[in-house]
Amino acid sequence: MNAEIISIGDELLIGQVVNTNASWMAAELNSAGINVLRISVVPDDAGQIKAAINEAATRAGIILLTGGLGPTKDDITKKVLIDFFGSKPIFHEPTFNHIKNLFAARNYPLSEANRQQAEIPDNCIPLPNRLGTAVGMWFEKNDKVFVSMPGVPFEMKALMKEQVVPRLKKKFKTTFIVHKTIMTSGIGESLLAERIKEWEDNLPPAIKLAYLPQPGIVRLRLSASSRNKEKTEAQIEHQCEQLKNYVPKAIFGYDDISMEESLGNLLKKRI
């Protein structure tokens, strides 16, 4: 199953806030066997948000949105979704009670804007946000799932882990996505590619190779997906062993281990 992530907020587009939400979400989805096709960022603009949702729905079966669910006037995501899904806003008593309890516990005054956060589209499934006032919203249309979550990172992460990902895994038959990163050093990317060309050309079609260079290091990431995790892991481990025949001195570790940590482990073995 494929997914797209849409991050909403002017602050992301002017560089005021780094979009860490999207990268975290992509990692969580990947771990759940859901492939992320694209990540997009749009401003707090109704037309741009609608266009992004429409576009994403042409490619993916899961569309996840974050941002724009707060109590202020620039938070327009809920209004856009009401219009997009032909919804009617209804007052959701459980959400309002949760908001009241949150504010009472902190001795904060409750405003009309906070009360309006308890209004939700009538055709969504509300996803209670135990850590904040903006309720998550789950929609289904044309066999696709659309989920809107707050942009506050700790609120979004809790919703993803506790509700969104479990629901997605239950609804869709997801595969296992396996990654293995091989850490190499002392050889440049182009020379490395030349040395391992035979090995790369003989990789099984289901295993993809990516070169990820950085100063002094080239990471080789092997990726594959299937319904049999153990078998896929064994295939990737076999390819890692085969690679040693081509660049035995260049490999210093696996799965993003640092060179310092790898050296430390080597010294410990020699004590």
N, C-alpha and C positions, 0 to 999 in steps of 0.2 A: 504494500500500500504506500502511496506517495502523499506527501504533505507539503504545504507551503506556509511560510510564516510571514505575517504582515505586521510590522511595527509602526505604530501611529504616534506622531508627535513632532511638532516643529523643532523642539530642542534637539532631536536626533539629527535633523538635517542641517542645523547650523553649527554642529560640533560641540554644543554645550554639554551634551550627555553622550557617553559612549554606549552603543547598543549591545550591552552584555547579555540582555535578556534573550536575544535571538540565538546567540551562540550556545548559551546554556540549554535553551529549548531544543536546539538541533541535536545536541549531544544526548539529551534525554530520549528524544524520539528515535534516534539511531539505536540506542540501547534497547528500545522496545521493539526493534525490527521494522521501524517506519522510516522510509527513505525521504529525506528533505530535498525537494527539487529546486526550490528557490526561496530566497529571503528578500523581502522588499521593505522599504521605508517610505512612508507617505506623510504629508503634513496633516494638521488638523483642519482638513478641508473635505466637505461632504462629497463633492464630485470626485476628488482623488481617491477617497476611501472606497466609494462604490466601484470605481473603475478597477482598483486593485483587487477587490473581492471578485468581480466578474471575471477578470483575467485569470486569477488563481484558480477559479472553478473550472476553467477550460482545460487545466493541466492536472489538477490534483483532486483526490477524494477527501482530503482533510485540509481545512483552511483554519489556521490559528491566528487570532489577532490579539495584540496587547496594546494597552494605552487608551486614553481618552474616556475613562469611565468615572472620573472624579466628580466633585460637586460644583465645579466652577463652569463659567460660560464657555470656556474654550474646550471643555470636555464634551465632544459631540458624537462620540462613537455610538452610544446607545440610540440616539435619535436617528442616526444613519441606518442602523440595523432595523429599527422599527419600520422605517420607510422601505428599506431593501427587501425585507421579508413580508411586507404587507401586514404588519402587526398592529395591535392596539395596545397602548400602555395600560397596565393594570397595577393596582396597589398590592404588593406582596407582603402580607402581614408578618410572616416569619423573618423576612429580611429586615423589616422595620423594627421588630422586637430585638433583633441582634444589634442593630445600630444603636438603639436606645440603651441597651446594656453596656455596649462599648463606651459610649459617652458618659454614662453614669459612673462607670468604674474609674474613669479618668477625670470625673468632675468637670466635663466640658459642657457648654450650652449646646442644645440641639437646634439647628437652624432649619428653615424651610428647604434650603438646598440639600441638606442632609436627609430630610424626609423624602424628597424627590428621588433620592438614590434607591428607595424601596419600590419605585415604579419600574416594572420590567415588561418586556414584550410578552403578549399573551400566548404566543406560540413557541416560546423557548422553554428549555428545562433549566431552572435556576441552579447554579452551583454555589452553595454557600461558601462565603469567604470568611473563615473563622478569625483571620488576622486583620481584617479591614472592613470598610463600609461598602465597597464596590462589589456587587455580586457578579459571579461569572455567569455566562449565558451560553447554552448549548442549543444549536439549531440543526435541523436535518431538512435537506431539500434536494430532490433529484438524486437520492442515494449518496449524497455527500454530507459531510459533517462540518459545521462552522462553529468555532468556539471563540468567544470574546472573553478576555481576562484583563484584569488591571495591569498597569505598567509598573507598579511598585514591585521591585524584584522579589522581596521575601513573600509577598502575597501571591504573586504569580507562581513562584516555585512551589508553594504549598498546594495551590490548586492543581498544578500539573501533576505532582507526585501523588496526591491523595485522591484526586477525582478524574482529571482529564485522561491521563495515560491509562489508568485501569479501565476506564470506560471504552477507550479506543481499542485496547487489546481484547476486550470482551466482544466488541462489535465487529472488528475486522480480524481475519485470520492472518496475523503478522508472521513474518519469517524471522530468523535469527540473522543479524548482521555481525560478522566477525571481522575485526581489524587486528593486524599485527604490524608493529613498526620496528624496522631494523635500523639501528643506529650505526652509521659509518663515518669515518674520519680519515684524513690523510690522502684523500683522492677527490678531485673535483667532479662536479656533476656530469660534465660531458665525457670525461675519461671513464668515469664509473659506468655510464650508460654503454660505452663501447666495450668495456670488459665483461659486462653481464648480458650482452645482447643475445647470446645463444640461450641463456637461462630465461630471459624475458620472453623471447620468441616461443619458448616451449611451455610457458605457463598455461594451465588449463583455462579455457574460455571464461569460466565462472569466476576466476580470480583476477582482480584488477590491480595494477601496480601504479603508484603515484610517487613522483620524485619531489621531495620537500627540502630544498637546500636552505641553509642558513650559514653564517660565517663559520668556517672550519668544520662544518658537519653537513652531511647529506642524509636525510631520513628517507627510507624506502618503506612506503606503507602498502601492505597487501590487504585487500578487502574482498569479501565474498558474502553472499547471503544464501540461505537455504532453510529448509524446515528441520534439518538434522544438524544441530550445533556441534556435536561431538565429532561427526564425520568431517565437517568443514574445518574445524580447528585442527584436526589431524592432517588434512590436506595442506593447510597453510604451514604447519610445523615442518612437514616434509619438504616443502619448497624452501623454507629457511635453511634447512640442513643442506639442500642442494646448492644454495647460494654460496655457502662456505667454500665450495670447490673453486669458485671463480675469484673471490676477493677475501681470502681467509684472514689477512692481516688488517683489513679495513674495518671489520665489524667489531665494535666494542660493547655492544649491548642491545637490548630490545625495549620496546614500549616506552620511549622517551626518557630512559634513564640518562642522567647526566654523565659526562666523561669523568668527573670527579668521583661520583658515587661508584661508577664502574671500577675505577682504579682502586678506590677504597676497598671494595669487595674482593678484588684480586689480591691485595696486600693481606687481607684478613685470612685468606686461604693459605697463604704462605707462612703464616705465623706458626 
